[in-house]
Amino acid sequence: MSAQQLAIVDLAGKQKILLDSIDTCLFTQPSLVNSRKRSVIPVVLQRQALKALLKRVGSQEFQRLLGQT
């Protein structure tokens, strides 16, 4: 593997660990809903945004690497 490919694999591993940590935090919450506001707690929305961003960035990097080979 090239250095760039290794960097992407490393980044993907870090992303997985980060998302797993957030998921663990969410699973320990008594509720994911703020009953006063009748909405999900902010970390749920932040997790979704982070996952979408990481997926988009990872996909772009992967496509860029495929274009170079």
PEKA-V627912 format. One record per pair of residues at least 12 apart in sequence whose C-alpha atoms are under 8 Angstrom apart, sorted by the first residue. I is the first residue (numbers start at 0). GAP is how many residues later the second one is. Records with the same first field share a line. If there is no record, write none. Layout:
BEGIN
I = GAP, GAP
END
This chain:
BEGIN
3 = 61
4 = 60
7 = 50, 53, 54
11 = 46
14 = 39
18 = 28, 32
21 = 25
25 = 17, 18
31 = 12
END
